[in-house]
């Protein structure tokens, strides 16, 4: 199963990764590759917890990704 992730570099240089379709699923790493490895593990743990709790796993349909132009 593939999940879209968002990778951002914080002010300390760490890469912070979130999963829009799994609220609360967050990880980080010193490098982008480490962050990707860590978020994969976090996703597996998150999905295991959802399954254990009987929570339906699915993508949130109310999310929409788009771009907005802003004049600066």
C-alpha positions in Angstrom: 0.0 0.0 0.0 1.4 3.4 -1.0 0.9 6.5 1.1 1.6 10.1 0.1 3.9 11.7 2.6 5.0 15.3 3.2 8.7 15.9 4.0 9.8 19.2 5.4 13.2 20.3 6.8 12.9 22.0 10.2 15.0 24.9 11.6 17.5 22.4 13.1 18.1 20.6 9.8 16.0 17.5 10.7 13.6 16.1 8.1 10.1 15.8 9.5 7.6 13.6 7.7 3.8 13.5 8.0 1.2 11.3 6.3 -1.9 13.4 5.3 -4.2 10.3 5.1 -3.1 9.1 8.6 -3.5 12.1 11.0 -1.0 11.9 13.9 1.4 9.7 11.9 4.7 11.6 12.1 8.4 10.8 12.1 11.7 12.4 11.4 15.3 11.7 10.5 18.7 13.4 10.2 18.6 12.7 6.4 15.8 12.5 4.0 16.5 8.7 3.5 16.5 8.1 7.2 13.2 10.0 7.5 11.6 7.9 4.8 12.7 4.7 6.5 11.4 5.9 9.8 8.0 7.0 8.4 7.6 3.6 6.8 8.0 2.0 10.2 5.7 4.6 11.7 3.0 3.9 9.1 3.2 0.1 9.8 2.8 0.7 13.5 0.0 3.2 13.0 -1.9 0.8 10.7 -1.4 -2.1 13.3 -2.8 0.1 16.0 -5.8 1.0 13.8 -6.4 -2.6 13.0 -6.1 -3.6 16.7 -8.7 -1.0 17.6 -11.0 -2.0 14.8 -10.7 1.3 13.0 -11.5 1.3 9.3 -8.4 2.1 7.2 -9.0 4.3 4.2 -8.0 7.5 2.6 -9.8 10.7 3.8 -12.0 11.8 1.0 -12.5 15.3 2.4 -8.8 16.1 1.6 -8.1 17.9 -1.6 -4.7 18.9 -2.8 -4.4 22.0 -5.0 -2.2 25.0 -5.5 -3.1 28.7 -5.1 -1.2 31.5 -6.7 -0.3 34.5 -4.5 1.2 37.8 -5.8 4.0 38.9 -3.5 
